[in-house]
């Protein structure tokens, strides 16, 4: 009887299972619940909580924090003790990227095992740190891992203006050139601003060496003529050129500054893309060279001597750096183009004039100075040369100069432009050869004609303004 009940129970269970299987689908279709929009968090009201700006780190751990409170971006940070400096004297930068003021950076000591082992030795030796900001200024301080916070702070109080002077004192046997420009340095020169030795121009004190970024060059004092030629109170100027043609300039006082010159992005003045080759065919050396626009030439605003500290001997040629002038460095960076007037001056103050076109299409320029280009006495020169500026809105194809004594009828003489075209927004120079005839006539009439035959007229009398601007309003019937 017991056996029969078991069989009946099993049968009933099988019937239930079979019935469930028939009533249920093979794959159950699941439906996703509808997406509910997130509501804004509720307003909470409570007491103000305590805040720890720079959480302390575990002393004698594997991490050190650097906090920048200097007010400037720190680009280099090095931490070392006397033992480390003895066995590894080169500077190590523990920062992978610059540290902006107000920020905190965690330094993994396990990535700098020499430093980690020196700290773990707990030998009581103090640690020194040096830092450098984006302007090339140095910070120096001392850190004791046993007592000081492992949040190491860099503050403005740790700025050391005499840092380089302490490393490279004045009057030593060498001058240190520190390359902090980020590029290879190929040229470095040091000379007095007004030096005109008559022998050679700027001497490359690095030749034939190249100084990679982050490296220094120790230049023997005996190889630097400027340090023996002048007393320590003389202001010296330095210039450097990197591998991309970038130019750097600054000043150096041997008696007051440490004998180290850092080439940083702050001393960058531009790229030396434009080169002016000057061929001196005069009987005398060229001691000064000035570059200016037509309007600056007329008003005597010649600017700085772009020849710098060199001279160009008679019969020699020289490549001239336009970045010797702050004014031209700024203009080059702004993309200035136009006619460039060049004045050369000898030791006897004789002056010679020429000009060239300054354009990005022709970055290499050549000018020659001959005796025929000599500028006469200043008073006479101001009366004989006119600078004409085309602001008519069109190119001008013809130019004529006429006085009341010129010919008869409608004769206007030869076209002064010849085969050339006087472009819009360009200058041309006109030399009046016969001032006596202009004086007798009382006036010189200038006529310019565009491609459509429109005529523009201007008048000039002796002693009048030498810059003459042709505008649309100067059109005549």
GIPEZI-V808551 format. One record per pair of residues at least 12 apart in sequence whose ideal C-beta (glycine too) atoms are under 6 Angstrom apart, sorted by the first residue. I is the first residue (numbers start at 1). J is the second residue. If there is no record, write none. Layout:
I/J
I/J
//
This chain:
54/67
54/104
54/151
57/150
59/150
62/109
62/110
63/106
64/107
64/109
64/150
65/104
65/106
65/151
66/105
66/152
67/104
67/151
67/153
68/99
68/101
68/103
68/154
69/153
69/155
70/101
70/154
70/155
70/156
71/101
71/156
72/101
72/133
73/98
73/100
73/134
74/99
74/131
74/133
75/98
75/132
75/134
76/93
76/132
77/94
77/95
77/131
78/91
78/92
78/130
79/127
79/129
81/118
81/125
81/127
82/125
84/118
94/107
119/145
126/142
126/144
127/143
128/142
129/141
129/143
131/154
135/266
136/180
136/262
136/264
136/266
138/160
138/163
139/154
139/158
139/159
140/160
140/163
141/158
164/258
164/260
165/258
168/258
168/259
168/260
170/259
172/259
173/221
174/218
174/220
175/219
175/259
176/216
176/218
176/260
177/217
177/261
178/216
178/260
178/262
179/211
179/213
179/215
179/263
180/262
180/264
181/242
181/263
182/213
183/242
183/243
183/244
184/210
184/212
184/243
185/211
185/240
185/242
186/210
186/241
186/243
187/204
187/241
188/205
188/206
188/240
189/202
189/239
190/224
190/226
190/236
190/238
191/226
191/309
192/230
192/234
192/236
193/237
195/309
196/287
196/311
198/311
201/310
202/309
202/310
205/219
232/254
232/255
233/255
235/251
236/252
237/251
238/250
238/252
238/261
240/263
245/271
245/272
246/268
246/271
247/269
247/270
247/272
247/323
248/263
248/267
248/268
249/269
250/267
269/323
269/329
270/323
270/329
270/332
270/333
273/363
274/322
274/363
275/319
275/364
276/320
276/365
277/317
277/319
277/366
278/312
278/318
278/320
278/367
279/317
279/368
280/312
280/314
280/316
280/369
281/368
281/370
282/314
282/369
283/314
284/346
285/311
285/313
285/314
286/312
286/344
287/311
287/347
288/305
288/345
289/306
289/307
289/344
290/302
290/343
291/306
291/340
291/342
292/341
294/387
294/427
295/467
297/341
298/387
298/466
298/467
303/325
303/327
304/325
306/320
306/324
306/325
308/324
337/358
337/359
338/358
339/355
339/427
340/356
340/358
341/355
342/354
342/367
344/369
351/375
352/369
352/373
352/374
353/373
353/375
354/367
354/373
383/462
384/431
384/432
385/431
386/430
386/466
386/468
387/427
387/429
387/467
388/428
388/430
388/468
389/427
389/469
390/422
390/424
390/426
390/470
391/469
391/471
392/456
392/470
392/472
393/472
394/450
395/421
395/423
395/424
396/422
396/448
396/450
397/421
397/451
398/415
398/449
399/416
399/417
399/448
400/412
400/447
401/446
402/445
403/437
403/438
403/441
403/444
404/441
405/437
405/441
439/462
443/459
443/461
444/460
445/459
446/458
448/470
454/475
455/476
456/470
456/474
456/475
457/476
//
